[in-house]
Amino acid sequence: MAIDLKKTDVVIVGLGAVGGVAALPLAQAGLEVIGLEAGSWLAAEDFAPDELRNNFRAWPQAVQKANHEIPTHRPSASAPYSPRQTIHPMMNAVGGTTLHYWAQSWRLNPWDFRVVSETTRRYGASQIPRGSTVEDWPFGLEELEPYYDRVEHELGVSGKAANIGGKIDARGNIFEGPRRREYPMPPLRGTGFTEMMTTAAKTLGWHAFPGPAAINSRTYQNRPGCVFHGYCNRGGCHVNAKGSPAVTTIPKAQDTKRLTVVTHAHVTAIEVGTDGRVSGVTYFKDGNEYFQPADVVLLASYVYENVRMLLLSKSKAFPNGLSNNHGQVGRHYFSHNTGASVTALFPRNLNNWYGLPAQGAAVDNWADDNFDHSGLGFIGGGNLWVYSDRRPISAASMSTFGRAPRWARHGRRSSGKTPTGGTRPISRRPRCPMRTIISIWIQPRKIRWGFPCAGSRPISRTTSEGWPPSSRTR
């Protein structure tokens, strides 16, 4: 039987990018907050610059709940599952995935809030992808702008604003929506490679600009600036220059004495009272089961885990899972990042060994509705991004088109075309949500955590049925 704990105002499930940020204003407002995190605290000594350890061996090596629950995917209900990844895209630790993310910190653009109305106005309703459930937001960017601004200054985001109160500065992204003030820090410095690509973009008539990053370009709030050491692609920052909530908002919330962080807490259900309202959460820690009652439960544990937790939280009021009486939980799934990379081999050494993925140049000329889509058969677009980050294993894995050895001492003098002269720019594009994109649950694997929970632990399954066969879909 679960051990009943003292009631709190708010319990947060997951102290990552969402929960770790939300804890600060809640605590500052005088609320008592309990933060439940499946992982542990990590320190600078845990952030080794080791590509093999970080990118291929599931750093951190502490028990990762997420890596036992890697989702499965399939293109349709009748198709076999795609091979499961060896490493889950999320991780468990205080700070969550913000410990190893790229730290690019983009705002949504004005078009993102009114995709349907703007597409209909400019091209006609027939251009909305068939089967899509995309809708306009009930408000625009101006509603979120104050919150974007606060988060950028709490975490510490470097960048160059282009639209402050309607005044355009061509050194930033001229396509961005209005903002109230400049970023708290100037952009990360460029490199010879990013400057070369910026110049190339300008010769094509494209507008290149430095991308925003939650990484210090100088000392900020007692944290040092980036040393451009690299290895923070699936690795942590050993100097705390990366703006993870673990080193920004969470410590500030703890300073109020109103945030209690509980690590190694594996939440199994969100409980509902007899009145049909959420009453708290049940979790396991150190072999014991606990019930944490709360007035408010903030579920902040990444998209797959959020959906699974809602579906597992069944009650008399919600027999099919919390908030799922209409069968909408897990539907309308869409990715924020569908990448398309281009590999290029240059006749010179690019010297892009040092640096980080968020240190780069972007082009938004082909994003959103920034170009005329008439007759193209799709809407939206993608952000083009080039960056300085090339680790040894990833560099050796790149194609050299048969013109130079991938990784060999004698290959370094092959007509000047070397593996260090290779690069892989990417295009990132979101996708419209589709009616038949659903996440459901299967129970073939029994996962035990060392506590008395004998039942199966369902794993997320994403069925992507409903995407048009053409690749020209946003």
C-alpha positions as CSV (number, residue, x, y, z in Angstrom):
1,M,0.0,0.0,0.0
2,A,1.2,3.5,-0.9
3,I,2.6,5.7,1.8
4,D,0.6,8.9,2.0
5,L,2.7,12.1,2.0
6,K,1.8,15.6,3.1
7,K,-0.2,17.5,0.6
8,T,1.5,20.2,-1.5
9,D,0.2,23.0,-3.8
10,V,1.9,21.7,-7.0
11,V,3.6,18.5,-7.9
12,I,5.7,18.5,-11.1
13,V,6.3,15.2,-12.9
14,G,9.7,15.7,-14.7
15,L,12.2,18.4,-14.0
16,G,13.4,19.1,-17.6
17,A,12.8,21.8,-20.1
18,V,9.2,22.4,-19.1
19,G,9.0,21.4,-15.4
20,G,12.4,22.8,-14.5
21,V,11.4,26.2,-15.9
22,A,7.9,26.2,-14.5
23,A,9.1,25.5,-11.0
24,L,10.6,29.0,-10.7
25,P,7.6,31.2,-11.2
26,L,5.4,28.8,-9.1
27,A,7.9,28.9,-6.2
28,Q,8.3,32.7,-6.6
29,A,4.5,33.1,-6.4
30,G,4.6,31.5,-2.9
31,L,3.4,28.0,-3.8
32,E,4.9,24.9,-2.3
33,V,6.2,22.7,-5.1
34,I,7.4,19.1,-5.2
35,G,9.4,18.2,-8.3
36,L,9.6,14.4,-9.1
37,E,12.4,13.4,-11.3
38,A,13.1,9.8,-12.5
39,G,16.8,10.6,-12.8
40,S,19.4,12.1,-10.5
41,W,21.5,15.2,-10.2
42,L,24.5,15.3,-12.5
43,A,27.6,17.4,-12.0
44,A,30.3,18.9,-14.2
45,E,32.5,15.8,-13.7
46,D,29.8,13.7,-15.3
47,F,30.1,15.6,-18.6
48,A,33.1,14.0,-20.2
49,P,34.1,15.1,-23.7
50,D,33.8,11.6,-25.0
51,E,31.9,11.0,-28.3
52,L,31.8,7.2,-27.8
53,R,30.4,7.5,-24.3
54,N,28.0,10.3,-25.0
55,N,26.6,9.5,-28.5
56,F,26.8,5.7,-28.7
57,R,26.8,4.3,-25.2
58,A,23.7,6.1,-23.8
59,W,25.3,8.7,-21.5
60,P,24.8,9.1,-18.6
61,Q,25.5,5.6,-17.5
62,A,23.3,5.8,-14.4
63,V,20.1,3.7,-14.7
64,Q,18.0,5.4,-17.3
65,K,14.3,4.7,-17.1
66,A,13.9,6.1,-20.6
67,N,16.2,3.6,-22.2
68,H,14.0,0.8,-21.0
69,E,11.0,2.4,-22.7
70,I,12.2,3.4,-26.1
71,P,9.1,3.9,-28.3
72,T,8.3,1.8,-31.3
73,H,7.2,3.3,-34.7
74,R,5.4,2.0,-37.7
75,P,4.1,3.7,-40.9
76,S,0.7,2.0,-40.7
77,A,-1.4,-0.3,-38.5
78,S,-0.6,-3.2,-40.8
79,A,3.2,-2.5,-41.2
80,P,5.9,-4.1,-39.0
81,Y,7.6,-1.9,-36.4
82,S,10.6,0.1,-37.4
83,P,13.8,-0.9,-35.6
84,R,13.9,0.6,-32.2
85,Q,16.6,3.2,-31.5
86,T,19.3,2.1,-29.1
87,I,19.1,5.3,-27.2
88,H,15.9,7.2,-26.2
89,P,15.7,10.8,-27.4
90,M,15.0,11.9,-23.9
91,M,17.0,11.2,-20.7
92,N,16.4,11.1,-17.0
93,A,18.2,13.6,-14.8
94,V,17.5,16.9,-13.1
95,G,17.4,19.2,-16.1
96,G,16.3,16.4,-18.4
97,T,17.1,16.5,-22.0
98,T,18.3,20.1,-21.7
99,L,21.6,18.6,-20.4
100,H,22.4,17.2,-23.8
101,Y,20.3,19.1,-26.2
102,W,21.8,21.4,-28.9
103,A,20.4,24.4,-27.0
104,Q,19.0,26.1,-30.1
105,S,16.3,28.4,-28.8
106,W,13.9,29.3,-31.5
107,R,10.6,31.1,-31.0
108,L,7.6,30.2,-33.1
109,N,7.0,32.7,-35.9
110,P,3.8,34.6,-36.6
111,W,2.7,32.2,-39.4
112,D,2.8,29.2,-37.1
113,F,-0.1,30.6,-35.1
114,R,-2.4,31.1,-38.2
115,V,-1.4,28.4,-40.7
116,V,-5.0,27.6,-41.7
117,S,-6.3,31.2,-42.1
118,E,-3.1,32.5,-43.9
119,T,-2.9,29.5,-46.2
120,T,-6.6,29.8,-47.1
121,R,-6.3,33.5,-47.6
122,R,-3.3,33.3,-49.9
123,Y,-3.8,29.9,-51.7
124,G,-7.3,28.7,-50.9
125,A,-8.6,26.1,-48.5
126,S,-7.7,23.2,-50.9
127,Q,-4.0,23.7,-50.1
128,I,-4.4,22.5,-46.5
129,P,-2.9,19.0,-46.6
130,R,-5.7,16.4,-46.9
131,G,-6.2,14.5,-43.6
132,S,-4.4,17.2,-41.5
133,T,-5.9,18.3,-38.3
134,V,-3.9,21.6,-38.2
135,E,-5.9,24.5,-36.7
136,D,-5.1,28.2,-36.0
137,W,-4.1,28.9,-32.5
138,P,-6.7,30.9,-30.5
139,F,-4.2,33.7,-30.0
140,G,-1.1,35.0,-31.7
141,L,2.6,35.4,-31.0
142,E,1.9,38.6,-29.1
143,E,0.3,36.5,-26.3
144,L,3.3,34.4,-25.8
145,E,6.0,37.0,-26.4
146,P,6.2,38.1,-22.7
147,Y,6.8,34.5,-21.7
148,Y,9.4,33.9,-24.4
149,D,11.1,37.0,-23.1
150,R,11.2,35.9,-19.5
151,V,12.4,32.4,-20.3
152,E,15.2,33.7,-22.6
153,H,16.4,36.0,-19.8
154,E,16.1,33.4,-17.0
155,L,17.9,30.6,-19.0
156,G,20.3,33.0,-20.8
157,V,19.9,33.0,-24.5
158,S,22.4,34.4,-26.9
159,G,21.4,35.8,-30.3
160,K,20.6,38.9,-32.4
161,A,17.1,40.4,-32.4
162,A,15.8,41.6,-35.8
163,N,12.4,43.0,-34.9
164,I,12.2,45.0,-31.7
165,G,8.9,46.7,-31.6
166,G,8.6,46.6,-35.4
167,K,12.1,48.1,-36.0
168,I,14.0,45.8,-38.3
169,D,17.7,45.0,-37.8
170,A,19.1,43.0,-40.7
171,R,21.8,41.5,-38.5
172,G,19.1,39.2,-37.1
173,N,16.3,37.1,-38.6
174,I,14.2,39.6,-40.6
175,F,11.3,37.1,-40.7
176,E,10.9,36.9,-36.9
177,G,7.9,38.3,-35.1
178,P,8.1,41.5,-33.0
179,R,9.8,41.2,-29.6
180,R,10.2,43.7,-26.8
181,R,13.9,43.8,-26.3
182,E,17.3,42.4,-27.4
183,Y,18.5,38.9,-26.4
184,P,20.3,39.0,-23.0
185,M,23.6,38.2,-24.7
186,P,25.1,38.7,-28.2
187,P,25.2,35.7,-30.5
188,L,27.8,33.0,-30.2
189,R,30.9,33.8,-32.3
190,G,31.1,32.7,-35.9
191,T,33.8,30.5,-37.4
192,G,35.6,30.6,-40.7
193,F,33.2,27.9,-42.0
194,T,30.0,29.6,-40.9
195,E,31.2,32.9,-42.2
196,M,32.0,31.3,-45.5
197,M,28.6,29.8,-45.7
198,T,27.0,33.1,-44.7
199,T,28.8,34.9,-47.5
200,A,27.6,32.1,-49.9
201,A,24.0,32.6,-48.8
202,K,24.2,36.3,-49.4
203,T,25.5,35.8,-53.0
204,L,22.3,33.8,-53.6
205,G,20.1,36.6,-52.2
206,W,19.3,34.7,-49.0
207,H,19.4,36.3,-45.6
208,A,21.7,34.5,-43.2
209,F,21.8,35.2,-39.5
210,P,23.3,33.7,-36.3
211,G,20.8,31.4,-34.6
212,P,19.7,31.9,-31.0
213,A,21.1,29.5,-28.4
214,A,20.6,28.9,-24.7
215,I,24.4,29.0,-24.3
216,N,26.4,31.8,-22.8
217,S,28.4,33.9,-25.3
218,R,29.8,35.7,-22.3
219,T,29.6,35.5,-18.5
220,Y,25.9,35.6,-17.5
221,Q,24.4,35.3,-14.0
222,N,27.6,34.0,-12.5
223,R,28.0,31.3,-15.2
224,P,30.9,31.5,-17.6
225,G,30.7,31.9,-21.3
226,C,31.1,29.0,-23.7
227,V,34.7,27.8,-24.4
228,F,33.6,26.2,-27.7
229,H,34.9,22.9,-26.6
230,G,32.2,20.9,-28.4
231,Y,30.9,17.5,-27.3
232,C,27.7,19.0,-26.0
233,N,25.8,17.2,-28.7
234,R,24.3,14.5,-26.5
235,G,26.7,15.6,-23.8
236,G,26.6,18.0,-20.9
237,C,28.5,21.2,-20.4
238,H,31.4,20.9,-18.0
239,V,31.6,24.7,-17.5
240,N,27.8,25.3,-17.1
241,A,27.6,27.6,-20.0
242,K,24.6,25.7,-21.4
243,G,21.4,27.2,-20.1
244,S,19.8,24.1,-18.7
245,P,17.2,24.5,-15.9
246,A,19.5,22.3,-13.8
247,V,21.9,25.3,-13.5
248,T,19.4,28.2,-13.9
249,T,15.8,28.1,-12.9
250,I,15.8,25.1,-10.6
251,P,18.5,26.4,-8.3
252,K,16.7,29.8,-8.2
253,A,13.5,28.0,-7.3
254,Q,15.3,26.1,-4.5
255,D,16.6,29.4,-3.1
256,T,13.0,30.3,-2.4
257,K,12.8,27.3,0.0
258,R,9.5,26.3,-1.7
259,L,10.8,23.7,-4.2
260,T,11.7,20.2,-3.0
261,V,13.4,18.0,-5.6
262,V,12.8,14.3,-5.3
263,T,15.2,12.2,-7.5
264,H,14.8,8.6,-8.6
265,A,11.1,8.9,-8.4
266,H,9.3,6.8,-11.0
267,V,5.7,8.0,-11.3
268,T,3.3,5.3,-12.2
269,A,-0.1,7.1,-12.2
270,I,-1.9,10.4,-11.9
271,E,-4.7,9.8,-9.4
272,V,-8.2,11.1,-9.7
273,G,-10.6,11.7,-6.7
274,T,-14.2,10.8,-6.4
275,D,-15.1,14.3,-7.7
276,G,-13.4,13.5,-11.0
277,R,-10.5,15.9,-10.3
278,V,-6.8,15.1,-10.2
279,S,-5.8,14.5,-6.6
280,G,-2.0,13.7,-6.9
281,V,0.4,11.2,-8.2
282,T,1.7,7.7,-7.2
283,Y,5.4,7.0,-7.6
284,F,8.0,4.5,-6.5
285,K,11.4,5.3,-4.9
286,D,13.9,3.0,-3.3
287,G,11.5,0.1,-3.3
288,N,8.6,2.0,-1.7
289,E,5.4,3.3,-3.2
290,Y,4.2,6.8,-2.3
291,F,1.2,8.9,-2.9
292,Q,1.9,12.6,-3.3
293,P,-1.4,14.6,-3.0
294,A,-1.5,18.0,-4.6
295,D,-3.9,20.7,-5.7
296,V,-2.3,20.8,-9.1
297,V,-0.3,18.2,-11.1
298,L,2.0,19.5,-13.8
299,L,2.8,16.7,-16.3
300,A,6.1,17.7,-17.9
301,S,7.9,14.5,-18.9
302,Y,8.3,14.7,-22.7
303,V,5.7,13.9,-25.3
304,Y,5.9,10.1,-25.3
305,E,6.0,9.8,-21.5
306,N,3.2,12.4,-21.1
307,V,0.9,10.5,-23.4
308,R,1.7,7.2,-21.8
309,M,1.2,8.5,-18.3
310,L,-2.2,9.9,-19.3
311,L,-3.3,6.7,-20.8
312,L,-2.1,4.6,-17.9
313,S,-4.0,6.9,-15.4
314,K,-7.4,5.2,-15.6
315,S,-10.2,5.9,-13.1
316,K,-13.9,5.7,-12.9
317,A,-14.2,9.2,-14.3
318,F,-11.6,8.4,-17.1
319,P,-11.8,4.7,-17.9
320,N,-9.7,5.1,-21.0
321,G,-7.1,7.2,-19.5
322,L,-6.9,10.7,-18.0
323,S,-8.5,13.4,-20.2
324,N,-9.2,10.7,-22.9
325,N,-12.9,10.3,-22.8
326,H,-13.1,11.5,-26.4
327,G,-10.1,9.4,-27.5
328,Q,-7.9,12.3,-28.4
329,V,-4.9,11.7,-26.1
330,G,-1.9,10.7,-28.3
331,R,-3.5,11.8,-31.6
332,H,-2.6,14.8,-33.7
333,Y,1.1,14.0,-33.2
334,F,3.5,16.0,-35.2
335,S,7.3,16.4,-35.1
336,H,9.1,19.7,-34.4
337,N,12.1,18.6,-36.4
338,T,12.2,16.5,-39.5
339,G,15.7,16.9,-40.7
340,A,17.1,16.6,-44.2
341,S,20.9,16.8,-44.4
342,V,23.2,17.4,-47.3
343,T,26.7,16.1,-47.3
344,A,29.4,18.1,-49.1
345,L,33.1,17.7,-49.7
346,F,35.3,20.8,-50.0
347,P,38.7,21.1,-51.6
348,R,40.1,22.7,-48.4
349,N,40.3,22.0,-44.7
350,L,37.3,23.6,-43.0
351,N,38.7,23.4,-39.5
352,N,35.3,22.7,-38.0
353,W,36.4,20.3,-35.4
354,Y,35.8,22.6,-32.5
355,G,32.5,24.3,-31.9
356,L,29.0,23.2,-31.1
357,P,25.8,22.5,-33.0
358,A,24.1,25.7,-31.8
359,Q,27.0,27.8,-33.1
360,G,26.0,28.4,-36.7
361,A,24.2,30.3,-39.3
362,A,20.6,30.0,-40.4
363,V,18.5,30.9,-43.4
364,D,14.7,31.3,-43.1
365,N,14.0,32.4,-46.6
366,W,12.5,28.9,-47.2
367,A,10.7,28.6,-43.9
368,D,7.0,29.0,-43.1
369,D,5.3,31.1,-45.8
370,N,8.3,33.3,-46.5
371,F,8.1,32.4,-50.2
372,D,5.4,31.9,-52.7
373,H,4.0,28.4,-52.6
374,S,1.6,28.8,-55.6
375,G,1.6,25.6,-57.7
376,L,4.1,23.8,-55.4
377,G,1.6,21.4,-53.8
378,F,2.7,21.9,-50.3
379,I,2.7,24.5,-47.5
380,G,5.3,25.6,-45.0
381,G,9.0,25.0,-45.5
382,G,12.2,24.6,-43.5
383,N,15.0,26.4,-41.8
384,L,18.5,25.9,-43.3
385,W,21.2,25.5,-40.7
386,V,25.0,25.1,-41.0
387,Y,27.2,24.7,-37.9
388,S,30.6,23.9,-36.6
389,D,30.6,20.5,-34.9
390,R,32.4,17.5,-36.2
391,R,33.4,14.7,-33.9
392,P,35.8,12.0,-35.0
393,I,33.4,9.1,-35.3
394,S,30.7,11.2,-37.1
395,A,33.3,12.6,-39.4
396,A,34.7,9.2,-40.3
397,S,31.1,8.1,-41.0
398,M,30.5,10.7,-43.6
399,S,30.6,9.9,-47.3
400,T,33.6,11.2,-49.3
401,F,32.0,10.2,-52.6
402,G,34.9,7.9,-53.4
403,R,37.3,10.9,-53.8
404,A,39.1,10.5,-50.5
405,P,39.6,7.9,-47.8
406,R,37.2,8.4,-44.9
407,W,39.7,8.0,-42.2
408,A,43.3,7.2,-43.0
409,R,46.6,9.1,-42.6
410,H,47.4,8.8,-46.2
411,G,44.0,10.3,-47.2
412,R,44.8,13.6,-45.7
413,R,46.8,14.6,-48.8
414,S,44.4,13.3,-51.4
415,S,44.2,16.3,-53.7
416,G,43.3,18.5,-50.8
417,K,39.9,16.8,-50.5
418,T,39.9,15.5,-46.9
419,P,37.4,14.2,-44.4
420,T,38.0,17.5,-42.5
421,G,36.7,19.2,-45.6
422,G,33.3,17.6,-45.2
423,T,30.2,19.1,-43.8
424,R,26.6,18.2,-43.4
425,P,24.2,21.2,-43.4
426,I,20.6,20.3,-42.4
427,S,17.1,21.5,-43.2
428,R,14.6,21.3,-40.3
429,R,10.9,21.4,-41.1
430,P,7.9,20.7,-38.9
431,R,5.0,18.6,-40.1
432,C,1.3,19.3,-39.9
433,P,-0.5,17.1,-37.4
434,M,-2.6,14.3,-39.1
435,R,-5.8,12.7,-37.9
436,T,-4.4,9.2,-37.8
437,I,-1.1,9.9,-36.1
438,I,-1.7,8.2,-32.8
439,S,0.3,6.9,-29.9
440,I,-1.1,3.8,-28.4
441,W,0.3,1.2,-26.0
442,I,1.5,-2.3,-26.2
443,Q,2.6,-4.6,-23.3
444,P,5.0,-7.2,-24.5
445,R,7.9,-6.2,-22.2
446,K,7.9,-6.6,-18.4
447,I,10.2,-4.0,-16.9
448,R,11.2,-4.1,-13.2
449,W,12.8,-1.3,-11.3
450,G,13.7,-3.1,-8.1
451,F,10.4,-2.2,-6.4
452,P,7.4,-4.5,-6.0
453,C,5.6,-3.8,-9.3
454,A,4.9,-7.1,-11.0
455,G,2.7,-5.8,-13.8
456,S,3.8,-5.0,-17.3
457,R,5.2,-1.6,-18.2
458,P,3.7,-0.6,-21.5
459,I,5.8,1.0,-24.2
460,S,4.8,3.8,-26.5
461,R,3.9,2.9,-30.1
462,T,3.5,5.6,-32.7
463,T,1.5,4.7,-35.8
464,S,2.1,7.2,-38.6
465,E,-0.7,6.2,-40.9
466,G,-2.3,9.1,-42.7
467,W,0.8,10.8,-44.1
468,P,0.4,11.5,-47.8
469,P,2.7,9.3,-49.9
470,S,4.3,12.4,-51.4
471,S,7.3,13.8,-49.5
472,R,6.2,17.3,-50.4
473,T,4.2,17.7,-47.3
474,R,5.4,20.7,-45.3
